[in-house]
């Protein structure tokens, strides 16, 4: 919602101010389609040259995420805490064999089935089950520090992949002003062939050429760079849920009491989505 409001404000203030100052939109509207073909086409080509198919696909999906916001909310964090706490309780009371029946086939697990949103998030689901397998298969020979290192490495790899679309957008934002200049130079080259024309004609041609520079700068710093910045914020926010899982598992391996382990996971969540102490522990009692 805020992204849409921001775009409306951006376009409204820039072009509204231009019109209020006495500017005419006619030259811009006339030149913009051709200039956008040059700038947009060159930008798209550069993206194809510099990025893999999956990165471009994820970049398009990332732009949609900017308008939708983070995929995780307070309920998702609560569900993650409750789910892992239940699995850890089963591990403590019934042993690893019972836990294996849940983590080897989460889709048919009664515990995982209580949290369908998590079941549909395959990356998070695999992160939970893979690290639970470490706890089950290694029994008492598992070093909490070694597990933490493995989990940090998995988070780092996932985070690096999630940031690739951000880097692609940032690179495009950096290139757009230069591509706008390219479009402007081509317009000037065209203008030179009309050098004998009267001033009104030359003025119109020069104005059309300058629209290219304007569009390159406007799109770079008004649209694409803010999209990249917001997408990066969302990636950072969504990484928190993986740290919640890590805190729960590593804290348990260290032998800390469950309330302390859960609280360590809760405070790892940013304030925007962080459940209160009572929401977590009252919810645990209800489970």
Residue pairs with C-beta under 8 A, 6 or more apart in sequence:
1 67
3 66
3 67
3 227
3 230
4 67
6 226
7 223
10 222
10 223
14 218
14 222
15 25
18 25
19 25
27 204
27 207
27 208
27 211
28 211
28 214
30 208
31 187
31 207
31 208
31 209
31 211
31 212
32 211
32 215
35 180
35 183
35 187
35 208
35 211
35 212
35 215
36 215
38 179
38 182
38 183
38 186
38 212
39 176
39 179
39 180
39 182
39 183
39 212
39 215
39 216
39 219
42 179
42 182
43 172
43 175
43 176
43 179
46 171
46 172
46 175
46 179
47 56
47 59
47 168
47 172
48 56
50 168
50 171
51 59
51 164
51 168
55 164
55 165
55 168
56 168
58 164
58 165
59 164
59 165
59 168
59 169
61 165
62 165
62 166
62 169
62 231
62 234
63 169
63 227
63 231
65 71
65 231
65 234
66 227
66 230
66 231
66 234
69 234
70 234
70 237
70 238
70 273
71 121
71 238
72 237
72 238
72 240
72 241
72 273
73 273
74 273
74 274
74 275
74 279
75 117
76 117
76 118
76 241
77 240
77 241
77 244
77 269
77 273
77 274
77 275
78 275
78 279
78 280
78 283
79 115
79 117
79 118
80 115
80 118
80 124
80 128
80 241
80 244
80 245
81 244
81 248
81 262
81 265
81 266
81 275
81 280
82 114
82 115
82 283
82 284
82 287
83 111
83 112
83 114
83 115
83 118
83 128
84 128
84 245
84 248
84 249
85 248
85 258
85 262
85 284
85 287
86 111
86 287
87 99
87 102
87 103
87 111
87 132
88 248
88 252
88 258
90 98
90 99
90 102
90 111
91 98
91 99
91 135
91 136
96 135
96 136
96 137
96 139
99 132
99 135
99 136
100 136
101 109
102 109
102 110
102 111
102 112
103 109
103 128
103 129
103 132
103 133
103 136
104 129
106 112
106 119
106 125
106 129
107 113
107 119
112 118
112 119
112 125
113 119
118 124
118 125
118 128
119 125
123 158
124 241
124 242
124 245
127 151
127 154
127 158
127 242
127 245
128 245
130 154
131 147
131 150
131 151
131 154
131 245
131 246
131 249
132 249
134 142
134 147
134 150
135 142
135 147
135 249
135 252
135 253
142 253
144 250
144 253
144 254
147 249
147 250
147 253
148 246
148 250
151 242
151 245
151 246
151 249
151 250
152 246
154 242
155 239
155 242
155 243
155 246
158 239
158 242
159 235
159 239
162 235
162 238
162 239
163 232
163 235
165 231
166 228
166 231
166 232
166 235
169 224
169 225
169 227
169 228
169 231
170 225
170 228
172 224
173 220
173 221
173 224
173 225
173 228
174 220
175 220
176 216
176 217
176 219
176 220
176 224
177 213
177 216
177 217
177 220
177 221
178 216
179 216
180 212
180 213
180 214
180 215
180 216
180 217
180 219
180 220
181 212
181 213
181 216
182 212
183 209
183 212
183 213
183 215
183 216
184 209
184 210
184 212
184 213
184 216
185 209
186 209
186 212
187 205
187 206
187 208
187 209
187 210
187 211
187 212
188 206
188 209
190 205
190 209
191 202
191 205
191 206
191 209
194 201
194 202
194 205
195 202
197 205
237 270
237 272
237 273
240 268
240 269
240 270
240 273
241 269
243 268
244 265
244 266
244 268
244 269
245 265
247 261
247 264
247 265
247 268
248 261
248 262
248 265
251 260
251 261
251 264
251 265
252 258
252 261
256 264
259 281
262 280
262 281
262 284
263 277
263 280
266 274
266 275
266 277
266 280
267 274
269 275
275 283
